[in-house]
Amino acid sequence: MKALLITWTSRIRDSYWFMPSLMAISAILLSFVTTSLDSHFGSEWLEDIGWLYANEPAGARAVLSTVAGSMITVAGVTFSMTILSISYTTSQVGPRLLNNFMRDTGNQITLGVFISTFLYCLMVLRTVRNAESAPPGGGANLELASAFVPHIAVIVGLLLAIASVGVLIFFIHHIPESIHISNIVAGIGRDLNKQITDRFPARVGEPHPEPSERQMESNLPATFYDSARAIHAKTSGYVEFVDTTGMLQIATDNDLTIRMRFRAGDFITPGDVLMLASPKTRVNDELVERMIATFVSGSQRTAHQNLRFVFNQLVEVAMRALSPGVNDPFTAINCLDWLQSALQNMAEREFPDAYRYDDDHHLRIVAEPETFEDFASLVFDQLRPYVAADRNAAVHMMEMIAKVALSASSQSHRRLLVRHGGALRRECKNVLNDRRGFLLLSDRYRSMVWLLRDPQYRRQVLDTGNWVGGRA
């Protein structure tokens, strides 16, 4: 239940309609507040303020009607411009970036301001009445014979209209900025680095207290599988969220060891084994339902708990840019720069091991951790066939690999990156038609190899920042 609540809260917060709806409700409440103030203070206070003009009912209606009509018109134009910009951009960079535009705060605030101003004026307009609007007669009906003009409410409506003009000017500037490819790629890259920074310090449970005992592989003895009960999925879809905290609590309270089989971003179908829980004698049907509830699936991948999805967004933009139909290597180079930043950020971090313990150092959860090798393969193996055919992108990727290798603190990471560099060089040898470009790429590769082989050369490069051509 907690996992489902967190997922739906995230969906609502990131949806396009949430902020405009919240602003619209606030505008309706504001209309009740301002008209109540007008009923309380009346219009006598205007006599002490010479530069304010006391409206007649007809004038107040004209002002409010003009503002309301213009705001709903501008709101329609704004929404059309937003849809057009989204359609154009997603056709260029991929449909998986649609959610990025739907979450754009500038677009949401712009539409919210116009809709809010329209609703506010509409709600205030209904309270304006003429002195002749009361039916004939006496008694209680005499109280309705006086005109009511909500002066405070009208002034607030005018201020909202002025503010809306400023928001419109901002929106005209914001739309071209938001669909510029460099800004799109930079937004994804910053979001990726932020998620890396926020995610890796967070973990479920604690690693083994002895660093020498920590294991990255999630291998378990055969006795575990003999005594474990399989927990099967009941729905189809992509795993959007896993309540690891709740799962750890279940395992601790029931003295279980849980082996997770899926993680956020994976596709599940009914019957798939979500996890194994041992010993099975302690797992009843009620506990199975609680364990299944820690997984939430949906119809699409999301960035929540899924770094691979954000990496793939940049990879997809680079692939499209290098396709024959687009042929835009500089956009691909822009993506490579942000992917380099993310991989350098990862190379400096300690990845969690597969075995997670509770506070008493009892093994509770065994997961398939995401490793640096996984993300390096996600980037280089997917992009290599596209990059190898373009001289500029291929040379830039080789330089990118070298820079990530230079910043990596782990010798195993550096060896892995050199292997990716070698694979890129072999691919370029087969498909790259530019001979001089291949020689330049080979020179970059040899310099990178020396970063691994010669510690003195690596220290020199770290001191000077110049690694290109240092060792041929």
C-alpha positions in Angstrom: 0.0 0.0 0.0 2.8 2.4 0.8 4.5 1.7 -2.5 1.3 2.3 -4.4 0.7 5.6 -2.5 4.3 6.8 -3.2 3.9 6.0 -6.9 0.5 7.7 -7.3 1.8 10.8 -5.4 4.7 11.0 -7.7 2.5 10.6 -10.8 0.1 13.3 -9.6 2.9 15.7 -8.7 4.6 15.2 -12.1 1.4 15.4 -14.2 0.7 18.3 -16.4 -2.7 19.1 -14.9 -1.8 19.1 -11.2 -0.3 22.5 -10.8 -2.9 24.3 -13.1 -5.7 22.6 -11.2 -4.2 23.6 -7.8 -3.9 27.2 -9.0 -7.5 27.2 -10.4 -8.9 26.0 -7.0 -6.8 28.7 -5.3 -8.3 31.3 -7.6 -11.9 30.2 -6.8 -11.1 30.4 -3.1 -9.5 33.9 -3.6 -12.7 35.1 -5.3 -14.7 34.2 -2.2 -12.2 35.9 0.1 -12.1 39.2 -1.9 -15.9 39.4 -2.3 -16.3 38.7 1.4 -13.9 41.6 2.1 -16.0 43.8 -0.2 -19.2 42.9 1.7 -17.5 43.7 5.0 -15.8 47.0 4.1 -18.2 48.4 1.5 -17.1 51.1 -0.8 -16.6 54.0 1.6 -12.9 53.3 1.9 -12.5 54.4 -1.8 -13.3 58.0 -0.8 -10.0 58.3 1.0 -8.0 57.1 -2.0 -8.3 59.7 -4.7 -6.5 57.7 -7.5 -8.8 54.7 -7.2 -12.0 54.9 -9.3 -15.2 53.5 -7.9 -16.8 51.3 -10.6 -20.5 51.2 -11.3 -22.0 47.7 -11.8 -21.9 48.0 -15.6 -18.3 49.1 -15.6 -17.3 46.3 -13.2 -19.0 43.7 -15.5 -17.3 45.1 -18.5 -13.9 44.9 -16.9 -14.3 41.4 -15.5 -15.9 40.2 -18.8 -13.0 41.6 -20.8 -10.4 40.1 -18.6 -12.1 36.7 -18.4 -12.7 36.5 -22.2 -9.1 37.5 -23.1 -7.6 35.1 -20.5 -9.5 32.0 -21.8 -8.5 33.0 -25.4 -4.8 33.3 -24.4 -5.0 30.0 -22.4 -6.2 28.2 -25.6 -3.3 29.7 -27.6 -0.9 28.8 -24.9 -2.1 25.2 -24.7 -1.9 24.9 -28.5 1.7 26.3 -28.6 2.6 23.8 -25.9 1.2 20.8 -27.8 2.8 21.9 -31.0 6.2 22.3 -29.3 5.9 18.9 -27.6 4.9 17.3 -30.9 7.8 18.8 -32.8 10.4 18.0 -30.2 9.3 14.4 -29.5 9.4 13.7 -33.3 13.1 14.9 -33.3 14.4 13.5 -30.0 12.0 10.6 -29.2 8.7 10.0 -27.5 10.2 9.0 -24.2 11.0 12.6 -23.5 7.3 13.6 -23.5 7.1 13.3 -19.7 10.0 15.8 -19.4 7.9 18.5 -21.2 4.8 17.6 -19.3 6.7 18.1 -16.0 8.0 21.5 -17.2 7.2 24.0 -14.4 7.2 27.0 -16.7 4.5 25.5 -19.0 2.4 24.4 -16.0 2.6 27.8 -14.3 1.7 29.7 -17.5 -1.4 27.7 -18.2 -2.3 27.8 -14.5 -2.1 31.6 -14.3 -4.4 32.1 -17.3 -7.0 29.6 -16.2 -6.9 30.9 -12.7 -7.4 34.5 -13.8 -10.3 33.4 -16.0 -12.0 31.5 -13.2 -11.4 34.2 -10.7 -13.1 36.9 -12.9 -15.9 34.5 -13.7 -16.6 33.9 -10.0 -16.5 37.6 -9.1 -18.6 38.5 -12.1 -21.6 36.6 -10.7 -21.6 38.7 -7.5 -22.0 42.1 -9.3 -25.6 43.3 -9.2 -27.5 46.5 -10.1 -29.8 48.4 -7.7 -32.8 47.5 -10.0 -32.1 43.8 -9.8 -34.3 43.3 -6.7 -38.0 42.1 -7.3 -40.7 44.6 -6.4 -42.1 44.4 -2.9 -41.0 45.3 0.6 -39.6 43.7 3.7 -36.6 41.5 3.3 -36.4 42.3 -0.5 -35.5 45.9 0.2 -32.1 44.8 1.3 -31.4 43.5 -2.3 -32.3 46.8 -3.9 -28.9 48.3 -3.3 -26.2 47.8 -5.9 -23.2 45.7 -5.1 -19.8 46.2 -6.8 -16.9 44.2 -5.4 -14.2 46.9 -5.7 -11.5 44.9 -4.0 -12.2 41.9 -6.1 -12.2 43.9 -9.3 -8.8 45.5 -8.4 -7.4 42.0 -7.7 -8.7 40.9 -11.1 -6.9 43.8 -12.8 -3.7 42.9 -11.0 -4.0 39.3 -12.1 -4.6 40.5 -15.7 -1.4 42.6 -15.5 0.5 39.6 -14.0 -0.8 37.4 -16.9 0.7 39.8 -19.4 4.0 39.3 -17.8 3.6 35.6 -17.7 2.7 35.6 -21.5 5.9 37.5 -22.2 7.8 34.9 -20.2 6.1 32.1 -22.0 7.0 33.4 -25.5 10.6 33.4 -24.4 10.3 30.0 -22.6 8.9 27.9 -25.4 11.9 28.4 -27.9 14.3 27.9 -25.0 12.6 24.7 -23.8 12.6 23.0 -27.3 16.2 23.9 -28.1 18.1 20.6 -28.4 21.0 21.8 -26.2 18.7 22.7 -23.4 16.8 19.5 -23.7 20.0 17.4 -23.5 21.4 19.6 -20.6 18.2 19.1 -18.7 18.4 15.4 -19.0 22.1 15.4 -18.1 21.5 17.5 -14.9 18.7 15.3 -13.9 20.8 12.2 -14.4 23.7 13.6 -12.3 21.2 14.7 -9.6 19.7 11.2 -9.4 23.2 9.6 -9.2 24.1 11.9 -6.4 20.8 11.3 -4.5 20.6 7.6 -5.1 23.9 6.0 -4.4 24.2 7.1 -0.8 20.8 5.6 -0.2 20.6 1.9 0.2 18.3 -0.8 1.6 19.8 -2.3 4.8 23.5 -2.2 5.6 26.5 -3.9 3.8 28.6 -6.5 5.6 30.5 -4.8 8.5 33.8 -6.3 7.1 34.7 -4.7 3.7 36.6 -7.9 2.7 33.4 -9.9 3.1 31.3 -7.7 0.8 30.2 -9.3 -2.4 29.0 -7.7 -5.7 27.7 -11.1 -7.0 24.3 -12.3 -5.9 25.1 -16.0 -5.8 23.4 -18.1 -3.1 24.0 -21.7 -2.2 21.6 -24.4 -3.5 20.2 -24.9 0.0 18.7 -21.5 -0.2 16.6 -22.3 -3.3 15.6 -25.6 -1.8 14.1 -24.0 1.2 12.7 -20.8 -0.4 9.1 -20.0 -1.5 8.7 -18.3 -4.9 6.6 -15.1 -4.9 4.9 -14.7 -8.3 3.8 -11.5 -10.0 0.1 -11.1 -10.7 0.1 -8.2 -13.3 2.0 -7.2 -16.4 3.9 -4.0 -16.9 7.2 -2.2 -16.1 8.3 -2.1 -12.5 8.0 1.6 -11.5 8.8 1.4 -7.8 10.0 -1.1 -5.2 9.4 -0.4 -1.6 12.7 -1.7 -0.4 12.3 -0.2 3.1 9.0 -2.1 3.5 10.5 -5.3 2.1 13.4 -5.1 4.6 10.9 -4.5 7.5 8.9 -7.6 6.4 12.1 -9.7 6.2 13.3 -8.5 9.6 9.9 -9.0 11.4 9.5 -12.5 10.0 13.1 -13.6 10.1 13.3 -14.1 6.4 16.0 -13.9 3.7 14.6 -12.5 0.4 16.3 -12.9 -3.0 15.0 -10.1 -5.3 14.7 -11.1 -9.0 13.5 -7.8 -10.5 14.3 -4.1 -10.1 12.8 -0.9 -11.3 12.6 -0.7 -15.1 12.2 -4.4 -15.7 9.2 -5.8 -17.4 7.1 -8.4 -15.5 4.3 -10.7 -16.6 1.9 -12.8 -14.5 3.7 -15.8 -13.1 7.2 -14.3 -13.1 9.1 -14.9 -9.9 9.4 -11.5 -8.2 11.4 -12.8 -5.3 12.3 -15.9 -3.3 11.7 -15.9 0.5 13.4 -18.4 2.7 12.5 -20.3 4.8 9.2 -21.0 3.1 7.7 -22.4 6.4 7.4 -18.8 7.7 5.7 -17.4 4.5 1.9 -17.6 4.6 -0.6 -16.3 2.0 -1.1 -13.0 3.9 2.6 -12.3 3.9 2.8 -13.1 0.2 0.3 -10.4 -0.5 2.3 -7.9 1.5 5.4 -8.8 -0.3 3.8 -8.4 -3.7 2.4 -5.0 -2.7 6.0 -3.7 -2.4 6.2 -3.8 -6.2 4.3 -1.3 -8.3 4.1 -1.7 -12.1 2.8 0.5 -14.8 2.5 0.8 -18.6 5.8 2.7 -19.1 9.2 3.1 -17.7 9.8 6.0 -15.4 12.8 7.7 -14.0 11.8 7.0 -10.5 14.3 4.5 -9.1 15.5 3.7 -12.6 18.8 5.3 -13.7 18.9 3.1 -16.8 15.8 5.0 -18.1 17.5 8.4 -17.8 20.7 7.0 -19.4 18.7 5.6 -22.3 17.0 9.0 -22.9 20.4 10.5 -23.7 21.5 7.4 -25.7 18.2 7.6 -27.7 18.8 11.3 -28.6 22.4 10.4 -29.7 21.2 7.5 -31.8 18.5 9.6 -33.6 21.1 12.4 -34.2 23.5 9.9 -35.9 20.8 8.2 -38.0 21.0 8.9 -41.8 17.7 10.7 -41.7 18.9 13.3 -39.2 22.7 13.3 -39.6 23.5 15.7 -36.7 26.7 14.5 -35.1 27.1 17.7 -33.0 23.9 16.8 -31.1 25.3 13.4 -30.5 28.6 14.9 -29.2 26.5 17.0 -26.9 24.9 13.9 -25.5 28.3 12.2 -25.2 29.5 15.1 -23.1 26.6 14.7 -20.6 27.0 11.0 -20.6 30.7 11.5 -19.8 29.7 13.7 -16.8 27.4 11.0 -15.5 29.9 8.2 -15.9 32.6 10.3 -14.2 30.2 11.0 -11.3 29.6 7.2 -11.1 33.2 6.3 -11.3 33.9 8.2 -8.1 31.2 6.4 -6.1 31.1 3.1 -4.2 28.5 0.8 -5.5 26.4 -1.2 -3.0 27.0 -4.9 -2.7 24.4 -7.6 -3.3 24.0 -8.7 0.3 22.1 -6.3 2.6 21.9 -6.9 6.4 19.7 -5.5 9.1 20.9 -3.7 12.2 21.9 -7.0 13.9 24.0 -8.0 10.9 21.6 -10.7 9.8 21.3 -11.2 6.0 17.9 -10.0 4.9 17.9 -9.1 1.2 19.9 -10.3 -1.7 19.6 -8.0 -4.7 21.0 -7.6 -8.2 22.9 -4.4 -7.8 23.5 -2.0 -10.6 27.3 -1.7 -11.3 29.5 0.7 -13.2 30.0 -2.0 -15.8 26.3 -2.2 -16.4 26.0 1.6 -17.1 29.2 1.7 -19.2 27.8 -1.1 -21.3 24.5 0.7 -21.6 26.2 3.7 -23.1 29.1 2.3 -25.2 27.7 -1.0 -26.4 24.4 0.7 -27.6 26.1 3.7 -29.2 29.1 2.0 -30.8 27.4 0.9 -34.1 26.1 4.4 -34.6 29.2 6.4 -33.5 31.7 4.2 -35.4 30.4 5.4 -38.8 30.9 9.1 -38.0 34.4 10.5 -37.8 33.6 13.4 -35.4 31.4 11.3 -33.0 33.9 8.4 -33.0 36.9 10.6 -32.1 34.9 12.4 -29.4 33.7 9.1 -27.9 37.3 7.8 -27.7 38.3 11.1 -25.9 35.2 10.7 -23.6 36.3 7.1 -22.7 39.8 8.3 -21.9 38.6 11.2 -19.7 36.3 8.8 -17.7 39.2 6.4 -17.4 41.4 9.1 -16.1 39.0 10.1 -13.4 38.2 6.5 -12.4 39.7 5.6 -9.0 39.3 1.8 -9.6 41.8 -0.1 -11.7 39.0 -2.5 -12.8 37.0 0.4 -14.1 40.0 1.7 -16.1 40.6 -1.7 -17.6 36.9 -1.9 -18.5 37.0 1.4 -20.2 40.1 0.5 -22.2 38.3 -2.6 -23.4 35.4 -0.4 -24.6 37.9 1.9 -26.3 39.4 -1.1 -28.1 36.0 -2.3 -29.2 35.3 1.2 -30.6 38.6 1.2 -32.5 37.9 -2.3 -34.0 34.4 -1.2 -35.1 35.7 2.0 -36.7 38.4 0.0 -38.5 35.6 -1.9 -40.2 33.1 0.9 -41.0 34.9 4.3 -40.8 35.8 5.5 -44.3 37.9 8.4 -43.1 41.5 7.2 -43.0 42.9 10.2 -41.2 40.1 10.1 -38.8 40.9 6.5 -37.9 44.6 7.3 -37.4 43.6 10.2 -35.0 41.2 7.8 -33.1 44.0 5.2 -32.9 46.4 7.8 -31.4 43.8 8.7 -28.8 43.4 5.0 -28.0 47.1 4.4 -27.6 47.4 7.4 -25.2 44.5 6.0 -23.2 46.2 2.6 -22.9 49.2 4.3 -21.5 47.1 5.8 -18.8 46.5 2.3 -17.6 50.0 0.9 -18.1 52.1 3.8 -16.9 51.3 5.2 -13.4 53.9 8.0 -13.9 52.3 9.0 -17.2 48.9 9.1 -15.5 50.2 11.3 -12.7 51.6 13.6 -15.4 48.3 13.8 -17.2 46.5 14.5 -14.0 48.9 17.3 -13.2 48.9 18.9 -16.7 45.5 17.9 -18.1 47.2 17.0 -21.4 46.9 13.4 -22.4 46.5 13.5 -26.2 49.5 12.3 -28.1 51.6 12.0 -25.0 52.5 8.4 -25.8 52.3 7.2 -29.4 
